Amino acid sequence: MQQRTPGAGATAGLILSALLAFVAIGATLPVLPPFVRGPLHASDLAVGVVVGAFALTSIVCRPLAGRQADLRGRRIVLVCGSLAMALGGALYLLSDSVATVVLARLVVGAGEGAVYTAGATWAVDLAPEDRRGLALGLFGLAVWGGLSLGPVAGELLRSSSGYDAVWALTALAPLAGAALASRLPEPARALRPQAGGARRALFPRPARRPGAALALANVGYAALAGFVVLHLHARHIGGGASVFTVFALAVFASRLVLSRVPDRAGARPTATAAALLEALGLGVIASAHSLPVALAGALVVGVGFSMLFPSLALMVVGEVGEDTRGTALGAFTMFFDIGVGLGAPLAGATAALAGYPAVFYLAAAAALGTALLAAGTDPRRSPASVEQLG
């Protein structure tokens, strides 16, 4: 008897649930620094500690959440992750010191790791085999949508109603996401316990090479986020913030328009071409002496960057079975945070030693490394052979 599978409605609900979680994360981005410097009367160093604390638990919890998603199901992990994020939002409301804000950030980071990993895995479960790349791309839109809408909502709430209104949003949005996710159907194939699942590697080999490629690609994201304004300002070019805006819009639009490319063209060719586009765009930004040239470079980077995650993730998904999909994606997505976490200080050191253009040339070289790793990854190995490698 053929098994019924949830349709587009479940996927839409999943994307909305993730969007609510990432709106809560985005809302804190423009608000935490002035909160730490203002009401808490702390230093710039404290701002860095508060902002960076999030990544610590996120990195640790991604592979752990993936393992639990394989053993217990995607829904329970995503709901628990959303509830942890809601708890972190409540802790913001109670925070009166840097230590308590750091605690809140650690709790939110753990929740985000679970939401992202379980959500991406669940999205693949809901998709037909020939549309898994599309599913991963659309799930990524929830992440980028939340990180785009959240800062706007956070700043509006802070300016109109104060910090407590922002913290309330960061608690209520993921709580609503948890309520929504708890009512979504989960494919039965993701719920069947698999013999020996607990003994499988926490960092499966199929996730390692694509993960390293993703980490290298994120050096470019760190360079843009941290140094594009300073780079253009040093060349007496105004409007530097618009370069990052064009990049973000290009990522969002490309995910919509090009979402089927990894499925149709293949994961490895798409990832290789995307990394080469990112390298080209970063090189253009490095050499730009006018705003239009920098904007053109950001557009190229955004198109390339938008295709990297779904195509690299599709490589991972194609090499593992359903019973280890969550574990593999958890290990893979961990490299996203590693790339940003290591890329930012590396870019800062490069800027201090060799100037701002060198930051973007370095990021372009890292993207070329991504292309080499992607081109050398063989997505055609069978899941059975990969399990033996574990």
PAROSE-127620 format. One line per 4 residues: number of its first residue (from 1); for each residue x, y, z of N, C-alpha, C. Coordinates in pm, whole numbers, plus 50000, padded with zeros to 5 digits. Atoms other than C-alpha are relative to their C-alpha. Example, Ala and Ser with C-alpha at 12.3 -4.5 7.8 and 13.67 -1.06 7.14 Angstrom:
BEGIN
1> 50089,49881,50000,51230,49550,50780,50090,50120,50000 | 49918,49881,49994,51367,49894,50714,49923,50109,50073
END
This chain:
BEGIN
1> 50085,49880,50000,50000,50000,50000,50088,50124,50000 | 49915,49881,50011,50144,50337,49899,49974,50096,50115 | 50008,49912,49884,50218,50573,50183,49973,50142,49957 | 50027,49859,50029,50071,50921,50179,50112,50086,50057
5> 49898,49907,49952,50323,51200,50210,49940,50139,50008 | 50051,49865,49988,50252,51552,50329,50034,50082,49877 | 49982,49922,50121,50221,51809,50055,50059,50137,50025 | 49941,49867,49997,50305,52170,49990,49957,50077,50125
9> 50046,49930,49882,50097,52288,50286,50091,49979,50120 | 49909,50029,49890,50327,52114,50532,50133,50072,49982 | 49874,49929,50027,50633,52262,50363,49985,50148,50028 | 50024,49858,49974,50480,52610,50376,49994,50027,50151
13> 50006,49983,49855,50404,52564,50746,50137,49991,50065 | 49864,50014,49949,50759,52449,50812,50082,50126,49975 | 49925,49879,50034,50905,52750,50631,49954,50117,50087 | 50051,49892,49915,50678,52987,50827,50048,49983,50144
17> 49951,50024,49865,50778,52823,51155,50146,50042,50014 | 49859,49961,49997,51146,52868,51073,50015,50152,49986 | 49995,49855,50018,51084,53225,50956,49976,50072,50132 | 50029,49938,49871,50934,53314,51295,50120,49991,50094
21> 49882,50016,49915,51239,53173,51471,50111,50095,49959 | 49889,49917,50045,51483,53366,51255,49967,50149,50001 | 50037,49861,49973,51286,53689,51282,50043,50039,50140 | 49959,49973,49862,51352,53663,51655,50151,50020,50010
25> 49855,49983,50000,51724,53623,51589,50038,50133,49936 | 49969,49876,50070,51734,53908,51340,49965,50124,50079 | 50045,49882,49925,51548,54143,51574,50105,50048,50099 | 49900,49960,49901,51839,54141,51819,50126,50060,49937
29> 49874,49959,50062,52111,54223,51564,50030,50149,50018 | 49968,49859,49982,52077,54605,51571,49977,50051,50142 | 50045,49956,49868,51953,54615,51931,50099,49964,50111 | 49911,50044,49893,52204,54420,52139,50119,50094,50023
33> 49886,49911,49973,52508,54649,52085,49963,50126,50078 | 50034,49883,49918,52333,54968,52205,49947,49964,50138 | 50047,50043,49868,52172,54772,52489,50118,49974,50094 | 49883,50030,49918,52509,54648,52614,50077,50128,50034
37> 49926,49876,49978,52675,54987,52571,49920,50102,50081 | 50086,49901,49935,52376,55186,52701,49953,49957,50138 | 50053,50036,49869,52159,55039,52980,50094,49917,50086 | 49909,50083,49920,52425,54787,53084,50134,50068,50028
41> 49877,49920,49979,52710,55045,53064,50127,49913,49989 | 49885,50089,50020,52954,54781,52933,50084,50047,49883 | 49900,49957,50097,53250,54801,52694,49973,49940,49862 | 50007,50059,50133,53295,54728,52325,50040,49853,50003
45> 49962,50140,49985,53468,54406,52430,49880,49917,50043 | 50119,50071,49954,53150,54306,52611,49900,49982,49886 | 50088,50013,50117,52952,54374,52293,50043,49880,49916 | 49950,50112,50079,53175,54131,52106,49973,49867,50066
49> 50026,50124,49928,53139,53867,52376,49853,49962,49991 | 50144,50026,50005,52760,53901,52380,49959,49952,49861 | 50039,50036,50136,52726,53887,52002,50057,49863,49963 | 49936,50124,50039,52970,53597,51964,49957,49879,50079
53> 50039,50113,49916,52832,53382,52247,49899,49911,49931 | 50104,50073,50073,52544,53278,52024,50059,49883,49921 | 49943,50100,50090,52773,53086,51787,50054,49879,50075 | 49939,50111,49925,52930,52872,52061,49905,49882,50013
57> 50096,50109,49980,52621,52671,52149,49937,49957,49868 | 50056,50037,50130,52490,52683,51792,50088,49895,49931 | 49907,50094,50062,52803,52507,51662,49992,49864,50068 | 50001,50125,49925,52793,52245,51938,49870,49924,49980
61> 50131,50066,50001,52420,52176,51913,49955,49954,49863 | 50046,50043,50133,52386,52140,51536,50017,49849,49979 | 49990,50145,50021,52533,51786,51511,49923,49919,50103 | 50078,50071,49897,52371,51684,51841,49851,50001,49965
65> 50140,49992,50040,52033,51808,51716,49973,49909,49881 | 50017,50090,50114,52084,51621,51389,49989,49856,50044 | 50008,50136,49949,52149,51299,51579,49864,49971,50061 | 50131,50019,49937,51833,51345,51786,49886,50002,49898
69> 50102,49997,50104,51633,51429,51475,49990,49866,49929 | 50001,50133,50060,51734,51093,51330,49939,49897,50094 | 50045,50101,49904,51656,50902,51649,49856,50023,50046 | 50129,49970,49940,51341,51082,51768,49901,50067,49905
73> 50087,49931,50095,51201,51263,51464,50033,50147,49990 | 49964,49860,50027,51237,51607,51311,49915,50098,50082 | 50093,49905,49938,50929,51768,51467,50036,50028,50145 | 49973,49979,49858,51018,51715,51832,50125,50083,50020
77> 49877,49922,49987,51369,51856,51780,49976,50146,49963 | 50027,49862,50041,51243,52163,51594,49916,50072,50106 | 50085,49938,49898,50973,52230,51854,50082,50032,50126 | 49916,49974,49882,51222,52194,52141,50098,50114,49975
81> 49910,49890,50033,51465,52424,51961,49929,50135,50004 | 50077,49875,49997,51195,52688,51914,49966,50041,50142 | 50030,49969,49860,51098,52662,52280,50123,50051,50073 | 49876,49949,49939,51462,52707,52380,50025,50144,49959
85> 49984,49862,50045,51475,53022,52167,49903,50092,50073 | 50098,49920,49925,51158,53147,52337,50048,50023,50144 | 49945,49985,49866,51321,53081,52675,50112,50103,50000 | 49895,49900,50010,51624,53281,52562,49943,50141,49992
89> 50065,49870,50007,51393,53569,52470,49949,50046,50135 | 50046,49965,49865,51239,53555,52817,50117,50041,50090 | 49882,49964,49921,51589,53566,52967,50050,50140,49966 | 49967,49862,50034,51656,53887,52772,49919,50097,50086
93> 50088,49912,49922,51360,54039,52955,50049,50013,50144 | 49955,49999,49861,51517,53948,53289,50144,50047,50015 | 49857,49971,49996,51872,54051,53198,50028,50139,50054 | 49956,49872,49946,52036,54325,53402,50152,50007,50008
97> 49854,50002,50001,52403,54237,53341,50048,49931,49873 | 49943,50067,50117,52635,54119,53067,49992,49849,50016 | 50002,50145,49976,52647,53774,53226,49864,49940,49966 | 50133,50055,50027,52271,53726,53203,49965,50011,49851
101> 50022,49990,50145,52262,53851,52842,50077,49890,49928 | 49922,50109,50059,52540,53604,52755,49927,49867,50020 | 50077,50122,49975,52334,53328,52918,49883,49989,49902 | 50111,50000,50095,52035,53428,52707,50048,49965,49859
105> 49945,50027,50134,52251,53423,52392,50039,49853,49984 | 49963,50141,50006,52382,53076,52475,49877,49911,49982 | 50124,50078,50012,52028,52942,52516,49940,50017,49860 | 50054,49975,50135,51912,53107,52192,50084,49928,49895
109> 49913,50067,50095,52215,52969,52007,49974,49851,49995 | 50031,50143,49996,52138,52615,52122,49868,49973,49928 | 50128,50018,50066,51779,52655,52008,50009,50017,49850 | 49986,49976,50143,51878,52797,51671,50067,49881,49931
113> 49935,50117,50058,52111,52503,51608,49903,49887,49976 | 50100,50106,50014,51822,52264,51664,49897,50034,49893 | 50101,49961,50099,51571,52462,51457,50054,49989,49859 | 49942,50000,50135,51803,52502,51160,50023,49858,49951
117> 49965,50136,50042,51920,52141,51152,49876,49915,49977 | 50120,50080,50015,51585,51974,51213,49912,50052,49886 | 50083,49943,50105,51409,52217,50980,50050,49966,49861 | 49944,50034,50131,51646,52161,50687,49979,49853,49968
121> 50020,50144,50021,51623,51784,50734,49854,49969,49970 | 50144,50019,50019,51245,51796,50758,49958,50048,49861 | 50031,49949,50134,51226,52006,50441,50039,49899,49892 | 49958,50103,50095,51421,51736,50255,49905,49881,50006
125> 50093,50112,49986,51192,51466,50396,49869,50025,49926 | 50129,49965,50060,50886,51650,50264,50007,50010,49848 | 49985,49974,50143,51027,51693,49913,50018,49871,49921 | 49965,50111,50088,51029,51447,49621,50150,49999,49974
129> 49855,50014,50014,51376,51318,49542,50058,50098,49900 | 49948,49911,50104,51411,51536,49232,49980,50148,50034 | 50020,49860,49959,51321,51854,49428,50062,50029,50136 | 49938,49977,49869,51542,51827,49733,50081,50129,50001
133> 49926,49874,50007,51765,52111,49617,49906,50119,50011 | 50100,49895,49989,51455,52326,49573,49954,50016,50144 | 50045,49993,49862,51340,52237,49924,50103,50066,50090 | 49894,49938,49920,51676,52331,50074,50012,50149,49972
137> 49994,49859,50035,51677,52658,49883,49886,50079,50061 | 50116,49930,49943,51327,52750,49998,50011,50010,50152 | 49981,49991,49856,51409,52663,50357,50101,50110,50033 | 49904,49893,49980,51709,52893,50327,49938,50137,49990
141> 50070,49871,50010,51470,53171,50228,49939,50040,50135 | 50054,49968,49867,51311,53142,50572,50108,50061,50088 | 49889,49948,49922,51652,53202,50726,50032,50143,49958 | 49967,49867,50049,51738,53499,50505,49885,50097,50018
145> 50115,49913,49977,51385,53635,50530,49993,50049,50143 | 50001,49962,49859,51400,53630,50909,50112,50095,50036 | 49886,49912,49970,51744,53788,50918,49990,50134,49929 | 50024,49872,50066,51620,54061,50681,49888,50078,50066
149> 50115,49934,49939,51284,54137,50842,50023,50028,50149 | 49980,49986,49856,51398,54088,51201,50066,50129,50042 | 49936,49875,49958,51639,54383,51223,49909,50122,49984 | 50094,49888,50019,51372,54617,51082,49899,50002,50114
153> 50098,50008,49891,51116,54494,51336,50063,50035,50134 | 49933,49973,49872,51367,54508,51622,50028,50148,50020 | 49968,49858,49986,51477,54863,51551,49874,50083,50014 | 50127,49927,49986,51118,54985,51508,49944,49986,50141
157> 50051,50021,49864,51016,54829,51839,50085,50073,50104 | 49912,49933,49904,51319,54964,52021,49977,50151,50002 | 50016,49855,50008,51268,55319,51896,49862,50046,50045 | 50136,49959,49966,50893,55321,51959,49957,49958,50140
161> 50050,50053,49873,50847,55107,52272,50108,49958,50098 | 49893,50034,49907,51188,55030,52421,50049,49857,49983 | 49935,50131,50012,51406,54724,52467,49908,49885,50038 | 50085,50111,49956,51145,54516,52650,49908,49953,49888
165> 50086,50039,50112,50924,54521,52340,50076,49908,49904 | 49919,50086,50086,51210,54371,52137,50016,49862,50063 | 49981,50129,49932,51274,54102,52397,49870,49920,49998 | 50128,50071,50007,50903,54018,52400,49982,49934,49863
169> 50007,50058,50134,50917,53965,52023,50088,49877,49989 | 49908,50112,50011,51219,53737,52059,49951,49878,50078 | 50060,50113,49928,51019,53522,52303,49875,49948,49930 | 50130,50039,50054,50680,53523,52130,50009,49943,49859
173> 49992,50048,50137,50787,53470,51768,50039,49852,49993 | 49970,50144,50005,50965,53134,51823,49897,49915,50072 | 50107,50073,49933,50687,53032,52064,49887,49971,49901 | 50101,50022,50105,50439,53081,51779,50049,49898,49898
177> 49943,50098,50092,50675,52888,51552,49991,49858,50054 | 50010,50132,49937,50680,52598,51799,49857,49948,49995 | 50141,50041,50005,50300,52593,51816,49962,49956,49860 | 50031,50036,50138,50278,52585,51437,50065,49867,49962
181> 49928,50122,50037,50543,52315,51394,49941,49876,50067 | 50055,50114,49927,50378,52093,51655,49878,49941,49931 | 50121,50046,50069,50072,52062,51427,50028,49953,49858 | 49966,50039,50137,50258,51982,51105,50021,49850,49991
185> 49977,50143,50017,50259,51627,50968,50146,49971,49967 | 49862,50041,50025,50592,51447,50962,49998,49868,49924 | 50000,50126,50075,50664,51178,50702,50039,49882,50088 | 49977,50116,49914,50655,50834,50860,50142,49948,49988
189> 49866,50055,50020,50993,50744,50711,50103,50068,50090 | 49906,49929,49911,51159,51007,50936,49984,49959,50145 | 50029,50033,49862,51008,50853,51248,50043,49859,50037 | 49965,50138,49971,51120,50490,51215,50138,49991,50065
193> 49867,50017,49939,51400,50408,51461,50081,49900,49920 | 49912,50085,50078,51698,50250,51288,50100,49932,50093 | 49909,50077,49915,51906,49977,51444,50141,50057,49990 | 49862,49953,49998,52246,50098,51550,50017,50147,49974
197> 49990,49859,50033,52162,50463,51482,50083,50076,50100 | 49928,49925,49897,52307,50578,51813,50150,49979,49991 | 49857,50028,50006,52641,50420,51725,50067,50066,49881 | 49941,49943,50119,52691,50607,51399,50077,50127,50033
201> 49912,49887,49975,52948,50881,51369,49921,50130,50012 | 50065,49870,49982,52844,51224,51495,50038,50096,49888 | 49955,49918,50112,53042,51379,51208,50024,49910,49879 | 49987,50095,50111,52972,51154,50907,50092,50054,49891
205> 49905,49959,50102,53233,51160,50634,49937,50077,49885 | 50059,49923,50112,52990,51279,50362,49980,50148,50028 | 50021,49859,49965,52945,51606,50553,50130,50080,50006 | 49875,49930,49968,53313,51689,50594,50050,50086,49885
209> 49945,49922,50111,53430,51797,50248,49905,50111,49957 | 50092,49888,50027,53113,51993,50157,49997,50101,50113 | 49998,49907,49887,53125,52141,50508,50120,50092,49996 | 49880,49917,50013,53481,52261,50459,49983,50101,49887
213> 50026,49908,50113,53375,52411,50125,49908,50113,50044 | 50093,49897,49950,53088,52595,50299,50072,50098,50091 | 49926,49913,49909,53321,52729,50568,50087,50098,49922 | 49917,49911,50082,53560,52870,50305,49914,50105,49929
217> 50088,49905,50068,53270,53030,50117,49955,50111,50094 | 50050,49901,49904,53159,53207,50434,50104,50103,50040 | 49901,49895,49981,53487,53396,50455,49958,50124,49921 | 50049,49888,50081,53340,53610,50176,49884,50072,50067
221> 50111,49936,49928,53024,53672,50378,50054,50085,50115 | 49941,49924,49889,53234,53779,50678,50070,50126,49949 | 49932,49884,50057,53440,54011,50456,49901,50109,49962 | 50101,49902,50040,53131,54179,50313,49936,50066,50121
225> 50071,49947,49883,52953,54215,50646,50089,50093,50082 | 49915,49923,49910,53255,54354,50828,50078,50113,49936 | 49899,49908,50053,53462,54549,50579,49964,50071,49869 | 50027,49936,50128,53282,54654,50261,49980,50151,50017
229> 50020,49857,49978,53177,54991,50406,50133,50070,50023 | 49869,49942,49972,53526,55059,50540,50088,50002,49874 | 49922,50009,50123,53685,54948,50212,49964,50114,49905 | 50043,49895,50094,53477,55187,50002,50024,50139,50059
233> 49975,49870,49937,53509,55469,50254,50146,50039,49984 | 49857,49971,50015,53889,55440,50234,50032,50047,49858 | 49981,49954,50138,53855,55497,49859,49909,50118,49967 | 50084,49880,50013,53626,55796,49919,49876,49973,49915
237> 50123,50039,50069,53322,55612,49786,49889,49993,50103 | 50113,50004,49909,52993,55675,49961,49903,49889,49966 | 50104,50099,50026,52695,55443,49987,50045,49857,50020 | 49948,50135,49981,52893,55144,50108,49898,49903,50056
241> 50100,50090,49942,52600,55005,50307,49909,49941,49893 | 50087,50050,50107,52403,54969,49983,50060,49878,49931 | 49936,50117,50061,52658,54714,49863,49953,49873,50069 | 50047,50118,49929,52559,54470,50136,49851,49978,49975
245> 50142,50013,50031,52192,54544,50066,49979,49931,49866 | 50009,50063,50131,52240,54452,49700,50037,49852,50009 | 49961,50139,49979,52419,54135,49808,49884,49919,50058 | 50109,50072,49935,52132,54034,50038,49881,49982,49906
249> 50110,50010,50095,51869,54109,49773,50031,49899,49890 | 49960,50096,50103,52066,53908,49516,49988,49857,50052 | 50014,50133,49941,52079,53611,49753,49853,49959,50003 | 50143,50030,49986,51705,53630,49817,49936,49974,49864
253> 50061,50015,50132,51605,53678,49452,50050,49876,49928 | 49944,50117,50068,51841,53408,49327,49943,49871,50057 | 50060,50120,49941,51700,53158,49573,49861,49974,49941 | 50132,50016,50060,51356,53222,49423,50008,49958,49854
257> 49996,50020,50145,51456,53225,49056,50078,49874,49963 | 49908,50108,50037,51731,52961,49057,49989,49876,50089 | 50011,50107,49900,51600,52719,49319,50006,49860,49940 | 50000,50132,50061,51566,52431,49073,50134,49964,49935
261> 49873,50026,50071,51920,52463,48931,50078,49883,50060 | 49923,50115,49949,52093,52222,49176,49937,49866,49964 | 50067,50125,50037,51829,51954,49103,50020,49968,49853 | 49996,50023,50144,51846,51999,48726,50142,49989,49946
265> 49864,49999,50053,52214,52075,48665,50093,49907,50079 | 49915,50083,49916,52352,51861,48948,50063,50083,50110 | 49949,49927,49884,52483,51954,49290,50145,50044,49981 | 49858,49968,50010,52855,51939,49211,50027,50111,49898
269> 49976,49890,50094,52852,52153,48892,49945,50134,50051 | 50059,49876,49950,52621,52406,49058,50087,50062,50109 | 49916,49948,49891,52838,52438,49369,50131,50055,49945 | 49873,49953,50057,53154,52473,49160,49981,50134,49931
273> 50027,49874,50071,53004,52742,48936,49966,50111,50097 | 50038,49898,49902,52855,52923,49236,50122,50055,50072 | 49879,49956,49931,53190,52935,49414,50087,50088,49909 | 49923,49918,50094,53361,53069,49101,49936,50138,49984
277> 50068,49870,50006,53095,53342,49078,50030,50083,50124 | 49968,49927,49877,53154,53434,49441,50141,50057,49994 | 49862,49954,50009,53529,53456,49381,50013,50118,49903 | 49996,49892,50098,53477,53673,49072,49944,50129,50059
281> 50062,49881,49943,53243,53912,49253,50085,50064,50109 | 49913,49946,49895,53478,53947,49550,50122,50069,49941 | 49889,49935,50068,53764,54026,49314,49961,50135,49943 | 50049,49873,50054,53553,54296,49150,49989,50104,50112
285> 50012,49907,49886,53476,54451,49491,50138,50046,50047 | 49865,49964,49954,53843,54442,49588,50062,50107,49912 | 49938,49905,50094,53940,54639,49276,49912,50119,49967 | 50097,49895,50035,53636,54870,49269,50048,50138,50043
289> 49971,49860,49969,53700,55244,49252,49877,50089,49979 | 50125,49925,50011,53335,55344,49209,49889,49914,50059 | 50111,50072,49940,53005,55250,49369,49932,49904,49902 | 50064,50095,50092,52847,55100,49052,50079,49872,49981
293> 49918,50121,50015,53141,54861,49012,49987,49912,50124 | 50015,50076,49876,53117,54758,49379,49862,49934,50007 | 50135,50057,50001,52742,54705,49342,49991,49882,49904 | 49999,50111,50095,52799,54488,49035,50070,49879,50061
297> 49931,50110,49933,53048,54281,49233,49913,49935,50106 | 50088,50055,49896,52802,54241,49520,49887,49917,49939 | 50105,50075,50068,52534,54126,49277,50051,49862,49959 | 49941,50128,50042,52765,53856,49138,50025,49911,50121
301> 49976,50077,49877,52868,53747,49489,49869,49942,50052 | 50128,50045,49948,52504,53725,49595,49942,49884,49921 | 50051,50110,50083,52405,53506,49300,50077,49872,50029 | 49921,50118,49971,52693,53271,49366,49974,49946,50140
305> 50017,50041,49862,52649,53265,49742,49864,49933,50022 | 50135,50053,49981,52277,53191,49712,49990,49853,49963 | 50006,50138,50047,52340,52862,49531,50093,49906,50075 | 49901,50085,49937,52624,52737,49747,49940,49909,50107
309> 50053,50084,49893,52432,52619,50052,49912,49887,49946 | 50085,50112,50045,52157,52423,49871,50075,49895,49919 | 49930,50099,50081,52397,52262,49625,50097,49917,50083 | 49911,50076,49912,52656,52165,49889,49920,49909,50093
313> 50085,50084,49914,52380,52041,50121,49942,49883,49922 | 50053,50107,50084,52237,51839,49832,50104,49890,49980 | 49894,50101,50006,52574,51665,49799,49995,49911,50123 | 50005,50077,49875,52549,51562,50163,49878,49909,50002
317> 50124,50076,49998,52187,51449,50134,50008,49881,49905 | 49992,50106,50098,52267,51244,49825,50090,49885,50039 | 49904,50103,49962,52534,51043,50005,49963,49926,50128 | 50038,50067,49875,52347,50935,50318,49858,49946,49989
321> 50135,50052,49994,52039,50734,50398,49909,50086,50084 | 50098,49920,49926,51720,50868,50552,50023,49995,50151 | 49985,50015,49855,51814,50735,50895,50120,50076,50056 | 49887,49918,49953,52133,50947,50910,49999,50139,49939
325> 50008,49870,50069,52015,51253,50717,50015,50116,50097 | 49992,49891,49903,51970,51470,51024,50140,50016,50057 | 49864,49994,49946,52310,51379,51168,50095,50063,49899 | 49912,49947,50104,52482,51454,50836,49978,50149,49978
329> 50028,49858,50021,52306,51788,50786,50038,50082,50123 | 49956,49928,49880,52374,51885,51147,50149,50026,49998 | 49855,49981,50010,52746,51828,51097,50035,50098,49889 | 49973,49910,50112,52737,52008,50762,49971,50145,50035
333> 50038,49861,49971,52552,52320,50882,50087,50061,50108 | 49908,49949,49898,52793,52349,51174,50113,50082,49935 | 49891,49931,50068,53055,52461,50920,49961,50142,49957 | 50043,49863,50031,52844,52768,50835,50047,50094,50110
337> 49958,49916,49887,52907,52908,51183,50151,50003,50013 | 49853,50003,49991,53269,52795,51178,50060,50096,49899 | 49948,49910,50103,53327,52984,50852,49988,50146,50038 | 50020,49861,49959,53179,53307,50984,50086,50031,50124
341> 49927,49977,49876,53339,53265,51327,50150,50015,49980 | 49857,49989,50029,53689,53214,51187,50028,50104,49893 | 49977,49906,50110,53645,53430,50878,50007,50144,50045 | 50003,49861,49956,53567,53749,51065,50134,50045,50062
345> 49870,49957,49947,53886,53762,51278,50112,49988,49897 | 49899,50012,50104,54092,53641,50981,49996,50120,49907 | 50014,49881,50083,53952,53924,50770,50052,50123,50072 | 49951,49886,49923,54026,54170,51050,50152,50005,50006
349> 49855,50004,49997,54385,54055,51079,50060,50037,49865 | 49952,49967,50135,54428,54079,50702,49989,50149,49973 | 50018,49856,50018,54288,54432,50699,50108,50078,50073 | 49898,49930,49921,54529,54536,50973,50139,49988,49939
353> 49867,50025,50053,54831,54386,50799,50019,50047,49856 | 49982,49977,50144,54762,54445,50429,49897,50094,49939 | 50098,49907,50054,54465,54682,50391,49871,49933,49960 | 50133,50053,50028,54100,54644,50298,49990,49922,49869
357> 50011,50082,50122,54142,54528,49934,50048,49857,50021 | 49946,50134,49975,54347,54234,50062,49897,49909,50065 | 50106,50080,49937,54047,54122,50269,49917,49930,49894 | 50087,50056,50103,53842,54070,49955,50075,49908,49905
361> 49920,50094,50077,54125,53910,49761,50017,49869,50077 | 49992,50120,49917,54170,53669,50052,49870,49920,49993 | 50131,50067,50007,53796,53594,50050,49979,49935,49863 | 50011,50058,50134,53812,53538,49673,50082,49872,49989
365> 49916,50121,49999,54097,53290,49723,49931,49887,50076 | 50074,50100,49923,53888,53111,49988,49886,49942,49916 | 50108,50048,50087,53597,53091,49740,50054,49907,49891 | 49937,50091,50096,53833,52936,49484,50027,49864,50066
369> 49985,50125,49926,53913,52679,49751,49869,49924,50009 | 50131,50062,50000,53541,52614,49779,49974,49930,49867 | 50020,50059,50132,53525,52554,49404,50080,49872,49982 | 49916,50119,50012,53813,52306,49420,49943,49884,50082
373> 50058,50105,49916,53655,52115,49708,49870,49946,49940 | 50127,50042,50058,53315,52110,49538,50023,49916,49874 | 49973,50072,50124,53457,51995,49207,50056,49861,50028 | 49940,50129,49968,53641,51713,49381,49911,49908,50079
377> 50093,50082,49923,53338,51585,49572,49920,49913,49906 | 50076,50092,50084,53174,51279,49422,49864,49973,50062 | 50131,50019,49941,52799,51294,49490,49932,49870,49959 | 50068,50118,50054,52730,50958,49321,50025,49875,50082
381> 49980,50118,49918,52853,50727,49594,49870,49959,50065 | 50126,50050,49944,52574,50510,49729,49999,50021,50149 | 50008,49987,49854,52444,50560,50083,50060,49881,50073 | 49948,50119,49932,52539,50203,50167,50151,50006,50013
385> 49854,49994,49995,52904,50257,50078,50046,50107,50095 | 49963,49893,49909,52911,50580,50273,49984,49956,50145 | 50020,50047,49862,52769,50413,50584,50117,49914,50045 | 49886,50081,49962,53059,50171,50574,50120,50086,50038
389> 49889,49912,49969,53298,50467,50583,49985,50065,50135 | 50038,49934,49876,53112,50634,50879,50111,50057,50075
END
